[in-house]
Amino acid sequence: MSQSNVRNFCIIAHIDHGKSTLADRLIEITGAVSARNMTEQHLDTMELEQERGITIKAQAVRLQFTARDGVDYQLNLIDTPGHVDFSYEVSRSLAACEGAVLLVDATQGIQAQTIANVYLALEHDLEIIPVINKLDMPAAQPDRVMTELEQTFGFTESEVLQISAKTGNGVNDLLECVVEKVDPPGGVSDDPLRALIFDSKYDQFKGVVAYVRAMHGSLGSSDRVRLMGTNVETEVLETGFFSPVLEKTSGLRTGEVGYVATGLKDVKSVRVGDTMTLSSNPATEPLAGYAPQSPMVFTGIFPTEGEDYPELRDALEKLQLNDAALVFEPESSAALGFGYRCGFLGLLHMDIVQERLEREYGLNLIATAPSVSYEVLLKEGEILTVDNPSRLPENNAYDEILEPWVNITIVSPARYIGVIMELVTGKRGEYKKIEYLESVVAKTSADDNASSRDGRVMLEYDMPLSEILVDFHDKLKSGTQGYASMDYSKIDNRPADLVKLDVLVNHEPVDALSMITHRNEAASSGRLLASKLKELIPRQMFAVPIQAAIGGKIVARTNVKALRKNVLAKCYGGDVTRKRKLLEQQKKGKKRRMKMVGSIEVPQEAFMAVLSLEQ
């Protein structure tokens, strides 16, 4: 097909605004998948995606569409995730497209991630097609959402399409709009091949399978290629496109999106953002690629069995191939042995990776409590990056600790402003600004329930990343009855009065339970953590003390009571002195055993106890 008849576009939206449903209708209308094989959320092929009802991985599919003028077009669609933790997937997808369909829920209107995605699309200079979805819902308010789009982004009424992805109403008009407004891909077909790798996966038969967008030149199914970033050469085993399953073709031409089976078994040879070129006619300069993504959250992942350590390493390397935002490095713990310190974009990202490791690779893992990365200014003048609380130096070894701060955007009905301000202020947040997305609609006699027509606001704050890490989002949703949404981005590091809180179990420090917290909250956090651990650590035949300490000072202590064996079970006769004698013998035995036992088995739930602490 001619390059002028190719369109590359993606779908961007806040979570649950209907991206996957719209992708289903586009596939159904264009006949990319037969009706017999069609399923709901067809592009969400991962088991976790189907269980949770969310998109985790961006998925591509090639659609053949005949416009009203009779011209055939090749549409390369990329469905993107909506959760903030997977924003890196969105940014990579945008780099491979010329246009973006902005989907907005007619019942919810503009949300925090909607705003973030629009700015991201503008940074990539994409043609944005605004679409109001879910017109079939009884609570739909398209006029209200239209006003929001006009006031927030400056779209005119004639630019905004109104559809129902569920019923298919208006979807054909959307396809016509994509053909009309989205520019065909640029690039020179006669130039040397330069293909951008925007994603990849590992196949045990085909090796590393790279997902590419051919920016310049063309690629044959048996050509020899070179990866310009790693300088690795290999012969192509197979080329093809996504239908959405992998479908083999004779090659890829300029502007097309497809896959290349490299046959490489070393997963480190292929990097997302690298440029693929021909060995026989190589390009001189690589493509710009992607800016590296900085992880926000760090946690230790350890195998429950020490001999599974090599399997964990191989699994992380293969998973990193499919998830470029995942970073990891070796780590050892006195309590848990050898494992890896892993960096993630958020708690959901961390949870997904752990589940994928356990399900797809059959590993039994223990994950420590998550933390953020701190900059420690040592007295010698050096700067030490600490992403593991156990590695924080002693108080007399550093001058200052800098913690990461984020800019947080919250979109909510105006009636919850007080609740949000109270929540953010309690988390050390700093107010920046407030904007009204629409004017507040007054109550009328015809509309006694004006709560659904309440004006909505966008609040902006700066706050420490550690404060939104654990339960901030849950409390935000609870306080606003589920109406508020949030998005955040890292801005800088700022000084803070922080201390390391150590946990001792049976007088032995457990490094994996250490945490860095604000000095004013350290004592209360220690008491809460000790109380929580008391419930989670199994009882022994002797009392187990649990202590929280700051430096050499114990700030909290509790005991896990000893299991008491019924030594009187077989004492049928005699007076009370016989029973007392047995109980005294039991007490002496427990004292002797307490001195003998040096370690206590700490369950997985104990390492995540910090996530359920309530002030």
Secondary structure as UniProt FT lines:
FT   HELIX           3..5
FT   STRAND          6..13
FT   TURN            15..16
FT   HELIX           19..30
FT   TURN            35..37
FT   TURN            40..43
FT   HELIX           47..52
FT   STRAND          59..66
FT   TURN            68..69
FT   STRAND          72..79
FT   HELIX           84..86
FT   HELIX           87..95
FT   STRAND          99..105
FT   TURN            106..108
FT   HELIX           112..123
FT   TURN            124..125
FT   STRAND          127..133
FT   TURN            135..136
FT   TURN            138..139
FT   HELIX           142..153
FT   TURN            157..159
FT   STRAND          161..162
FT   TURN            165..168
FT   HELIX           171..181
FT   TURN            189..190
FT   STRAND          194..203
FT   TURN            204..206
FT   STRAND          207..216
FT   STRAND          219..220
FT   TURN            221..222
FT   STRAND          224..227
FT   TURN            228..231
FT   STRAND          232..235
FT   STRAND          238..242
FT   STRAND          246..249
FT   STRAND          251..252
FT   TURN            254..255
FT   STRAND          257..261
FT   HELIX           267..269
FT   TURN            272..273
FT   STRAND          275..278
FT   STRAND          297..303
FT   HELIX           306..308
FT   HELIX           309..322
FT   TURN            324..325
FT   STRAND          327..333
FT   TURN            334..336
FT   STRAND          337..344
FT   HELIX           347..361
FT   STRAND          365..367
FT   STRAND          374..378
FT   TURN            379..380
FT   STRAND          383..386
FT   HELIX           389..391
FT   HELIX           395..397
FT   STRAND          398..413
FT   HELIX           414..416
FT   HELIX           417..426
FT   TURN            427..428
FT   STRAND          430..436
FT   TURN            445..446
FT   HELIX           451..453
FT   STRAND          456..464
FT   HELIX           465..468
FT   HELIX           472..479
FT   TURN            480..482
FT   STRAND          485..496
FT   STRAND          498..505
FT   TURN            506..507
FT   STRAND          508..509
FT   HELIX           511..513
FT   STRAND          515..518
FT   HELIX           519..536
FT   STRAND          544..550
FT   TURN            551..552
FT   STRAND          553..560
FT   TURN            567..570
FT   HELIX           576..596
FT   HELIX           604..607
FT   HELIX           609..612
//
